[in-house]
Amino acid sequence: MPRSALVVEDDPGLRRVISLVLGSEGFDVVPAGTGGEALAVLAERDVDVVLLDLRLPDVDGLEVLREVRRSSLVPVVVVSARDDSHDVVAGLEAGADDYVTKPFVAKELTARVRALVRRATAVPTSREVPLGDVVVRPGSGDVLVRGEPVALTRTEQRLLVELAAEPGRVLSREELLERVWGRTWFGDVRVVDVHVHRLRAKVEHDPSRPRVVLTVRGQGYRLSVDAPAPRG
């Protein structure tokens, strides 16, 4: 079956261009010109990936993204003219898996979309990964924190699993970008920091004093399985 993509863009010309580009890659494209239309589509059907503009006529794209994240882990690529680093970070913190600035190169956009879809639909390992008070079950996508399930996005789960593959070893931001995003990142490497921040908010007992996902200043991140978060 062809993969489906929801393209949320208020500019009819650009919406058509993105739809043609993805259509040429075999995607079944569902267009939407407003945030309301996009949310209505997602309420009616599942899609494999969402491409989301931030400047929409009815509601800010970040609000659309936050609403999507309340009920769905679908991969989301923000495609926006907002190229300030603060805007990029805001988009990622709101739940985007990737951020592409306009004007974009069609081949780069489709490469990013394909990489996200591959990660989201890859056949996972059935191995359970215990991390102190955190348990990751890649086969089902479940993550338990002190026995309670938490919802991670595909990117957050992949980041956690990659760190868990080599507990105690420091992985640089560049290594994590290549492993998790599946390609060399030409943008802001803070994309890793933002996703680590989001991950900590979900798995750490006290995100301001992390005990599972640790920062190694000037080097990157490592996972500690010997210091589970305190209980209570």
Secondary structure, DSSP 4 states (H G I P E B T S, - for coil): ---EEEEE-S-HHHHHHHHHHHHHTT-EEEEESSHHHHHHHHHH---SEEEE-S--SSS-HHHHHHHHHTT----EEEEES--SHHHHHHHHHTT-SEEEESS--HHHHHHHHHHHHHHHHSPPP---EEETTEEEETTTTEEEETTEEE---HHHHHHHHHHHHSTT--B-HHHHHHHHHSS---S-THHHHHHHHHHHHHH-SSTTS-SSEEEETTTEEEE-SSSPPPP-
